Amino acid sequence: GEAVEGSGRRVDPSEVMGESRPGRTLVFTGDSKPCEATIAVAQGAELLVHNGTITEEEVERALGSSRGNNGLRVLLSEIIIPAPPQNADQVNALAERIAQSSSEAEFSSYASQYSATASRERGGKMPWTPLENLPVSLRPILLALAPGEVTAPLPIPNAVALFQLRGIEETGKPSVEYSQIDYAAYYIPGGRSEAALTRAAQLRGQVDQCDDLYGVAKGQPANVLDRGTKAPGEIPQDVAIELAKLDPGEVSTALTRANGQTLVFLMLCNRTTAANADVDRDAVVSSIRQRKLEGFATQLLEQARAEARITRQ
């Protein structure tokens, strides 16, 4: 190896390399030029490993990994059953029965009968959905399922949700994480009454984007319309589940509020992709250096085992 210099001091390999023996002190530096503290420690070490600067290529490769190179999408069927307080016990019992479904056909039949979502017309079947679109809390639950299996009933405001996994596959593209979700909720009195659902259907034909809802809400109380941008983790789970199904400008009317007395006309406005620039590069460099150190430590341990003398008495 080469000598290490810094702060007016010089450490030669002969000063730190010796015969193999237990209890050696290891000093590792990833600096291109070790700092004074490193030189001071190295003078008392029995082995010095100097690995040079972490390259930009290594950092970019690590960042690429952290950005997710194994995007997944899931093929689900869903059932969301309204559960106003007066019917909560009956709905929970029904949901437990549905959770025991042993086939796609059985789950689909339940969806057609009981689900409040638009997918009930398709037996609850949803199209392929990127996993990252779904609520963070729901992802590990779905990943734990085998195709054909059903989640336990998931309580959400004024309803119970169940999902059946029909398929899962890699997309072949990096997964995309979102930092902000922009959505709007317009509240229609009457819950899931015929009048409220008819009003929601009329609105679907009148609005193409979230900004159109300001005109709909004009002259009404301010609390009739909620419009905001939130981090995914700040969005209520039932809302997040519905937004996961939507593209910008699309609408869901599966949810209610006020104990089922208010219908939610929910529209996705936009999703903002998390910027890779937000990644802490110093943390990535530190992680690479730590992995290298662990690698050297493992090599030294294997070397010590190979050189060990075993004496039997």
Backbone torsions as a table, in degrees:
resi	resn	phi	psi	omega
1	GLY	NA	175.0	-178.8
2	GLU	-102.4	157.8	177.2
3	ALA	-70.0	152.5	177.6
4	VAL	-112.8	129.4	-179.5
5	GLU	-121.7	151.9	176.1
6	GLY	171.8	142.7	177.0
7	SER	53.4	38.1	176.0
8	GLY	76.9	9.5	179.8
9	ARG	-119.4	158.8	-179.3
10	ARG	-138.5	131.5	177.0
11	VAL	-119.9	116.0	179.2
12	ASP	-88.5	151.9	178.1
13	PRO	-53.9	-34.8	-177.9
14	SER	-64.5	-21.8	-178.9
15	GLU	-81.1	-21.2	-175.1
16	VAL	-117.6	-12.9	179.7
17	MET	-101.5	131.0	179.2
18	GLY	-142.7	-169.6	178.4
19	GLU	-65.9	151.6	177.8
20	SER	-64.3	129.1	177.9
21	ARG	-161.0	153.8	-177.6
22	PRO	-68.6	157.2	173.3
23	GLY	81.1	19.0	179.6
24	ARG	-70.1	146.2	176.3
25	THR	-91.8	131.6	-179.2
26	LEU	-108.7	129.5	173.9
27	VAL	-119.6	127.6	-178.6
28	PHE	-120.6	133.2	175.2
29	THR	-132.5	137.1	176.9
30	GLY	-105.2	6.3	-179.8
31	ASP	-78.4	146.2	174.7
32	SER	-68.7	-30.0	174.1
33	LYS	-135.2	108.9	-173.8
34	PRO	-57.6	145.0	178.6
35	CYS	-76.7	172.0	-176.5
36	GLU	-60.1	-38.8	-179.6
37	ALA	-63.8	-38.5	179.3
38	THR	-65.2	-42.4	179.6
39	ILE	-61.6	-42.2	-178.4
40	ALA	-62.6	-44.0	179.4
41	VAL	-67.9	-39.6	-177.1
42	ALA	-61.7	-30.9	-178.5
43	GLN	-64.7	-24.6	179.5
44	GLY	-102.8	6.1	-176.5
45	ALA	-87.6	161.4	176.7
46	GLU	-104.4	-9.9	174.1
47	LEU	-152.1	128.9	-179.9
48	LEU	-118.3	126.5	175.6
49	VAL	-114.1	120.4	179.8
50	HIS	-119.1	118.3	-170.3
51	ASN	-113.7	6.6	177.4
52	GLY	74.2	-178.6	-176.3
53	THR	-73.6	143.5	172.6
54	ILE	-69.1	125.8	-174.5
55	THR	-78.2	158.5	176.5
56	GLU	-62.1	-34.6	179.0
57	GLU	-61.1	-41.5	178.8
58	GLU	-64.8	-42.1	-179.6
59	VAL	-64.6	-46.1	-179.1
60	GLU	-63.6	-38.2	178.3
61	ARG	-63.2	-41.3	178.5
62	ALA	-67.3	-40.0	178.2
63	LEU	-63.8	-39.2	177.9
64	GLY	-60.8	-38.6	177.9
65	SER	-66.9	-42.1	-178.3
66	SER	-68.9	-24.3	179.2
67	ARG	-76.6	-11.4	173.7
68	GLY	94.3	99.6	-179.8
69	ASN	-98.6	2.6	-177.3
70	ASN	-125.8	67.0	178.4
71	GLY	-63.5	142.1	179.7
72	LEU	-121.7	150.2	169.1
73	ARG	-133.2	152.3	-175.2
74	VAL	-124.1	147.2	176.2
75	LEU	-109.3	112.9	-171.9
76	LEU	-120.5	156.9	161.1
77	SER	-116.5	147.3	-174.3
78	GLU	-130.5	151.4	169.1
79	ILE	-137.9	123.6	173.2
80	ILE	-121.8	115.2	-174.6
81	ILE	-106.2	120.8	175.3
82	PRO	-57.2	138.3	-177.5
83	ALA	-136.9	70.9	174.6
84	PRO	-61.8	153.3	-173.4
85	PRO	-50.8	-38.3	-176.5
86	GLN	-69.8	-17.7	-179.1
87	ASN	-113.7	9.8	-171.6
88	ALA	-58.8	-42.5	-177.0
89	ASP	-65.0	-44.4	179.9
90	GLN	-64.5	-41.8	-179.5
91	VAL	-65.8	-41.6	179.2
92	ASN	-62.8	-39.7	177.9
93	ALA	-64.7	-42.1	177.3
94	LEU	-62.7	-43.2	-179.1
95	ALA	-62.3	-39.2	177.8
96	GLU	-62.6	-37.6	178.4
97	ARG	-68.0	-42.0	179.4
98	ILE	-63.7	-35.9	-178.7
99	ALA	-62.2	-18.0	178.7
100	GLN	-89.6	6.0	-179.6
101	SER	-53.4	134.5	-175.8
102	SER	-107.9	2.9	-179.7
103	SER	-152.8	161.6	176.9
104	GLU	-65.3	-36.7	-178.6
105	ALA	-64.8	-40.1	-179.9
106	GLU	-66.4	-45.2	179.5
107	PHE	-63.0	-41.2	-179.5
108	SER	-62.3	-37.8	178.8
109	SER	-64.7	-42.2	176.6
110	TYR	-62.2	-42.1	-179.2
111	ALA	-60.5	-43.2	-179.1
112	SER	-64.0	-30.4	-178.5
113	GLN	-83.1	-42.4	-164.7
114	TYR	-118.3	-18.5	-172.5
115	SER	-73.4	144.9	-179.8
116	ALA	-96.2	0.6	-176.4
117	THR	-89.8	162.6	178.9
118	ALA	-62.2	-25.0	-177.9
119	SER	-69.6	-8.9	178.9
120	ARG	-58.6	-29.0	178.5
121	GLU	-67.3	-18.1	178.0
122	ARG	-110.5	21.8	-178.2
123	GLY	68.7	27.8	178.8
124	GLY	83.4	0.4	-174.2
125	LYS	-74.8	127.8	176.4
126	MET	-102.2	155.2	173.9
127	PRO	-73.9	171.6	175.4
128	TRP	-53.8	132.6	-177.1
129	THR	-126.9	126.4	175.3
130	PRO	-57.8	133.9	-177.2
131	LEU	-58.3	-35.5	-176.2
132	GLU	-70.7	-13.1	176.0
133	ASN	-75.0	-21.9	-175.1
134	LEU	-84.1	158.1	178.7
135	PRO	-56.8	141.8	-178.4
136	VAL	-56.5	-38.9	-177.5
137	SER	-68.3	-22.8	-178.1
138	LEU	-86.3	-25.8	-173.9
139	ARG	-57.8	-50.9	-178.7
140	PRO	-64.8	-28.4	177.6
141	ILE	-64.8	-43.5	-179.7
142	LEU	-70.5	-39.5	-178.7
143	LEU	-67.3	-20.1	179.0
144	ALA	-81.9	-8.5	-178.1
145	LEU	-87.8	148.4	166.6
146	ALA	-94.3	153.2	178.1
147	PRO	-51.6	131.9	-177.9
148	GLY	98.6	-18.9	-178.9
149	GLU	-81.9	157.4	-175.6
150	VAL	-120.8	142.0	176.4
151	THR	-67.3	160.4	166.3
152	ALA	-66.2	158.1	177.0
153	PRO	-56.9	132.6	-178.1
154	LEU	-110.5	110.9	-179.6
155	PRO	-71.4	131.2	173.2
156	ILE	-132.3	165.5	-176.2
157	PRO	-54.0	121.8	176.0
158	ASN	62.3	20.5	-178.1
159	ALA	-164.0	169.5	173.8
160	VAL	-128.5	135.9	-178.5
161	ALA	-115.4	144.3	172.5
162	LEU	-136.7	146.5	179.0
163	PHE	-131.5	140.7	173.0
164	GLN	-114.2	129.3	178.0
165	LEU	-83.6	121.9	177.6
166	ARG	-104.0	-20.5	-179.9
167	GLY	-174.4	157.7	176.4
168	ILE	-149.9	139.8	-179.9
169	GLU	-157.1	156.7	173.8
170	GLU	-75.8	144.8	-178.2
171	THR	-86.6	-17.6	-174.7
172	GLY	79.2	4.9	179.4
173	LYS	-127.6	155.8	175.9
174	PRO	-60.1	142.2	175.0
175	SER	-69.7	152.7	-178.2
176	VAL	-116.1	125.5	175.1
177	GLU	-102.6	144.8	-177.7
178	TYR	-110.6	134.9	-179.7
179	SER	-90.9	-29.8	-177.2
180	GLN	-142.3	141.7	174.3
181	ILE	-121.7	124.5	179.1
182	ASP	-102.9	121.4	-179.2
183	TYR	-147.1	165.0	-179.9
184	ALA	-131.4	144.3	176.9
185	ALA	-129.9	118.4	177.0
186	TYR	-106.6	129.4	-171.5
187	TYR	-100.8	125.8	-177.1
188	ILE	-112.7	121.1	179.4
189	PRO	-64.8	148.4	176.7
190	GLY	112.7	-4.8	178.2
191	GLY	59.5	-131.3	-178.4
192	ARG	-97.8	28.5	176.3
193	SER	-68.2	161.5	-179.7
194	GLU	-60.2	-38.4	-178.9
195	ALA	-65.4	-42.5	-179.0
196	ALA	-68.0	-41.7	179.3
197	LEU	-66.8	-35.3	176.6
198	THR	-65.9	-41.4	177.6
199	ARG	-61.9	-41.2	178.8
200	ALA	-63.3	-41.0	179.0
201	ALA	-63.9	-38.1	177.2
202	GLN	-63.3	-43.5	-179.3
203	LEU	-61.5	-37.2	179.0
204	ARG	-55.0	-36.9	-178.5
205	GLY	-81.8	-10.6	-176.4
206	GLN	-101.2	-24.9	-173.6
207	VAL	-116.5	139.6	177.7
208	ASP	-113.6	-20.7	-178.8
209	GLN	-148.2	165.8	-174.0
210	CYS	-60.3	-36.4	-178.5
211	ASP	-60.8	-25.8	179.3
212	ASP	-63.9	-24.2	-178.0
213	LEU	-70.0	-20.8	176.6
214	TYR	-64.4	-38.4	177.5
215	GLY	-67.7	-37.6	178.3
216	VAL	-63.6	-40.2	-175.5
217	ALA	-84.6	-5.8	-176.6
218	LYS	-59.3	133.3	179.1
219	GLY	84.8	-3.8	178.6
220	GLN	-102.5	167.3	177.5
221	PRO	-56.5	147.8	-175.4
222	ALA	-59.6	-31.0	-175.1
223	ASN	-79.6	5.3	177.8
224	VAL	-77.9	-16.7	-178.6
225	LEU	-134.4	127.7	171.7
226	ASP	-111.8	128.0	176.8
227	ARG	-136.0	125.2	-178.6
228	GLY	-164.7	166.4	176.7
229	THR	-117.4	123.3	-176.0
230	LYS	-132.6	154.8	170.7
231	ALA	-68.2	148.2	-177.0
232	PRO	-52.4	-38.9	-177.9
233	GLY	-70.1	-13.0	-179.0
234	GLU	-93.5	-6.7	-175.8
235	ILE	-88.5	132.3	176.8
236	PRO	-53.0	143.8	-171.5
237	GLN	-61.3	-39.8	-178.9
238	ASP	-65.4	-37.5	177.0
239	VAL	-67.9	-42.6	-179.5
240	ALA	-61.9	-38.7	178.5
241	ILE	-62.2	-44.4	179.6
242	GLU	-67.8	-41.7	179.6
243	LEU	-62.5	-30.7	-179.2
244	ALA	-61.0	-25.6	-177.2
245	LYS	-86.0	-12.3	-168.2
246	LEU	-102.6	149.4	164.4
247	ASP	-98.9	159.7	178.8
248	PRO	-52.3	131.5	-179.2
249	GLY	94.2	-10.6	179.3
250	GLU	-88.9	161.6	-170.1
251	VAL	-129.6	146.5	170.5
252	SER	-124.6	142.1	174.5
253	THR	-125.8	31.9	-176.6
254	ALA	-82.1	-17.0	-170.5
255	LEU	-104.4	154.7	173.2
256	THR	-132.1	165.2	174.7
257	ARG	-135.6	177.5	178.8
258	ALA	55.3	50.4	178.7
259	ASN	56.3	39.0	175.5
260	GLY	85.6	2.4	-175.7
261	GLN	-89.5	-8.7	-178.2
262	THR	-128.8	127.8	177.8
263	LEU	-87.7	137.2	179.7
264	VAL	-99.8	118.0	173.2
265	PHE	-93.7	98.0	-169.8
266	LEU	-102.9	126.6	179.7
267	MET	-126.4	133.9	173.5
268	LEU	-83.5	126.9	178.8
269	CYS	-92.3	-51.5	-176.4
270	ASN	-168.2	155.8	170.5
271	ARG	-117.7	136.2	178.0
272	THR	-106.9	121.5	-179.5
273	THR	-70.7	136.9	176.3
274	ALA	-63.5	130.1	-177.2
275	ALA	-78.1	133.7	176.7
276	ASN	-64.4	-21.6	-179.9
277	ALA	-65.8	-19.1	-180.0
278	ASP	-75.8	-11.0	-179.3
279	VAL	-67.7	135.0	180.0
280	ASP	-77.6	101.2	-176.6
281	ARG	-65.5	-35.3	178.4
282	ASP	-61.7	-38.1	178.7
283	ALA	-66.6	-36.4	178.0
284	VAL	-65.6	-44.6	178.1
285	VAL	-59.5	-44.4	179.5
286	SER	-61.2	-39.4	179.7
287	SER	-65.5	-41.9	178.1
288	ILE	-61.7	-45.6	-179.3
289	ARG	-61.2	-40.6	179.8
290	GLN	-64.1	-41.5	179.2
291	ARG	-63.2	-39.2	178.6
292	LYS	-64.4	-42.6	179.3
293	LEU	-61.0	-42.6	178.9
294	GLU	-63.3	-36.8	177.2
295	GLY	-63.3	-44.1	177.9
296	PHE	-63.6	-39.9	-179.7
297	ALA	-62.7	-40.4	178.6
298	THR	-64.1	-41.8	178.3
299	GLN	-61.3	-43.4	180.0
300	LEU	-64.1	-38.3	179.2
301	LEU	-64.8	-42.9	178.5
302	GLU	-64.5	-38.5	178.7
303	GLN	-64.8	-42.3	179.9
304	ALA	-63.1	-38.7	178.9
305	ARG	-65.7	-39.5	-178.8
306	ALA	-67.3	-31.7	-176.0
307	GLU	-91.3	-6.3	-175.9
308	ALA	-66.4	141.4	175.3
309	ARG	-101.6	123.9	-178.8
310	ILE	-103.4	120.1	-178.8
311	THR	-111.1	126.0	178.3
312	ARG	-105.1	133.6	-179.5
313	GLN	-117.8	NA	NA
